[in-house]
Amino acid sequence: MVIVGTSVAGVRTAQALRSIGYDGNVVLVGEENALPCDKPPLSKGLLTGALTTDDVRLLTEQRAAESDIQLLLGRSAVRLDVAARKIELSDGTRLPFDDVVIATGARARSSPWGCPAGVHTLRTLDDAVALHAELCRGGPVAVIGAGFIGCEVAATARAAGVDEVTMLDSAAGPLGRSLPPAIGDRFAWLHEEHGVRTLFGVKVSAVDRVGDELVLRLGNGSTLQAATVVVGIGAVPNDDWLRDSELNVDDGVLCDQCGRAAPHVYAVGDVARWYRPRWGTSSRIEHWTNAVEQAACVAHNIAQPESPREHDPFEYVWSDQYDWKIQILGRTGADLGYTTFEHTGKPAAFAVLFRDSGGACVGVLTVNWPRALVTCRRALSRGATWQEVRDSLAESSAHVVPSHGR
């Protein structure tokens, strides 16, 4: 049994196999020399210095040995031979396998403006350590991209004591891939209230090193000076090494709803594009919870192939920004109808229900309102209609007031 990738999806697959009694060899291959680490703290506690590298370890050498998991670190997979059931590593090693799990994750999309000193992306432990050192040196910080990573880095930089933080995006507002503009405006307000300068609808034309500082040249002709620039413009699945494997690779490894890409070949986490019967399409979900749940599903299917399980949950993601706990369940895109509910008894607490063109409830966003999320999760899980979910939310709280929507 070979698992390629030491992020949360790979580590949790190995651990799940052992927890359900799988007694075959388990080999965990990782490109990084460092022991596996958890990714969510990289944009939060590790950047502020509240956590150390030891605090974010997913697996230590001792725990790996106790679980009889063999670690092969500091080497990457370069080729998968499905027919021969072998994996070739960067050091020339050819590993045979009975089953293989592809968990190579995704990498930060590279800066299209080059990488002069002071320009960072954030995806690995080394990235976080280097960026933390930059934040400690002080100076203005510019964050290009207002998705989850960009928003979290901007919030963390302010929490770390950086006085000047600017967040830029060519979109009209933050979290534009996940939320309608009117809801995104509330998150823009959140960052502005905490001292972040926001520039939306602005393109970055170039990032140049000029003496001791970086100069961002913007599409409107203006410039912005910074000591540190963080580029958070998305991620690219690490599937290049599979191009000649005869697997179906298209922005990730295409799998069925059980995680199978081919006989004895599975994929989990950010690199995996699973078929979703719920939506009738395949999707690649770059979130921690999805990786953990897929890992458990695949571990079961490898250990008990005679009774395979399917994995088709509502997508779930959370984000901590300042004092807001943001939780998203299901689909919440800008193309959907929605209604916002305000919790009048609790400041800065609200929920947004989303519905498709047929009127079905397909997702929910909650901020500082965990009870609303639980209520909506239960309603969605039983296939409730949009109206039923709305009524359940209203019944669960004496403080809920519909405010606006479309």
RAQUICOR-V788364 format. One line per field, one symbol per residue. phi: phi as a letter, one per 20 degrees, with the letter a starting at -180 (. if undefined). psi: psi as a letter, one per 40 degrees, with the letter a starting at -180 (. if undefined). burial: + if it has 9 or more other ideal C-beta (glycine too) atoms within 8 Angstrom, else -. A space follows every 50 residues. Layout:
BEGIN
phi: ???
psi: ???
burial: ???
END
This chain:
BEGIN
phi: .cddpdefffffffffgffenfdefcdddcfffffgceegffecfffenf ddfffdfebdffffffeldeecdmbdedaddffelbdedfenfdefbecc decembdfffffdncfgnecdcbdffgffffgfffffnnfdddeodeffg fffffffffenffdccdcbfffaflffdcfgffggfffggfffeneedcd mceeeacdecmececeeefenecbebeccddcdoccfedgfdfdemfedb loefcefdneeagmccbcnfeedefdggdmbebddecgfgffffgfffgf fffcffcfddcbeffcbcbdclddddcccmecffedfbcedeefebglcb ccedcefenffcabdcclbffffffffffffemffgfffffffffebede cfdbrb
psi: hhhhhfaddddddddddddeeheiihhhhhdidiihihddedebdddeed iidddehdhiddddddefhhhgifiiheihgddefihhideehhhiidii hhfeaiihhiheeigihehiihdiddddddddddddeaiihhhhhfaddd dddddddddeehdhhhhiieieiifdediidddddddddddddeehhhhi fhihdihihhbeiihhhideeiihiidhhhhgfaihigedeedfeeihhg fihhiaeeehdihehiiiadehgihgddefiiihhgiddddddddddddd dddgeegiiihfihihiihhhbehhhhhhahfieeiiihhhhgeehifhi ihhiiadeehheiihihfgddddddddddddefiiddddddddddeieeh hhdia.
burial: ++++++++++++++++++-+-+---+++++++-++++++-++++++++-- +-+-+++++----+--+-+++++-+-+-++++--+++++-----+-+-++ ++++++-++-+----+-++++++-+-++++++-++---++++++++++++ ++++++++-+-+--+++++-+-++++-++++-++++++-+++-+-+-+++ -+-+--+-+---++++++-----+-++++++++-+-+++-++--+-+-+- -++++-+++++---++++++++++++-----+-+--++-+++++++++++ ++++---+--+--++++--++--+-+++++++---++++++++--+--++ ++++++----+++++++++--++-++++++---+-+-+++-+++-++--+ -+--+-
END
